[in-house]
Every structure is written in structure tokens, then in C-alpha cells.
């Protein structure tokens, strides 16, 4: 969780705030929302690809696979959201590294298997 909190503090907290409440509507809350309690694949894609036409930028080129997995774990566990495991971080790191090498960063394969 520490690594995820550090990534969150550096890259996310200025918009979504330290407490995850954000500054709606420009910077939505991450507390008990579809992003942090819904499908992991959607959460990961949001971080990697951002949201066109919004303030949510893409972090796929700024964060490595471990940082993405760690911040997803942190956001899904912090503020009372559902936790995911260290195993997820390890599996995602391996999976995403293979994805980037084999598919040039395409997320065409599902992440629900990991």
C-alpha cells in the first residue's frame, strides 16, 4: 500500500485530493465510486488512457506497470474501498510487461484473469 500511496500522492492527489474526495465536477471523488469499486480493467484503462475531453490525463507513459498496479491497489483499498492483493500487483506487472512487449501497449487481452 505504501508504494501506491506514494504514486497517488505524486500523480493524483493534486486533483483527487489526499482524502480521495476530489473537487467535483472537474475532479471526481474516488471514494465508493464505479471507478474504485467496479471492474479493475476499467480502472486500469482509465489510468493508462485518461478520459478524452476531461481533466483526466493518461498516465500510461508516465507510470510503469508496477506503479499502475500499486496505485490501483491503493485507490481500491483506501477510503473504505474494496482491497486487492499484492499478488494482483505482481501478476499485473508481469502481464502488462508482456502486453507492452508483444502488443505494443495494447490492452486487447482481458485483465480479469490475473
Secondary structure, 3 states (H helix, E strand, C coil): CHHHHHHHHHHCHHHHCCCCCCECCCECCCCCCHHHHCCHHHHHHHHHHCCCCCCCCCCCCCCCHHHHHHHHHHHHHHHHCCCCCHHHHHHHHHHHHHHHHHHCCCCCCCCCCC
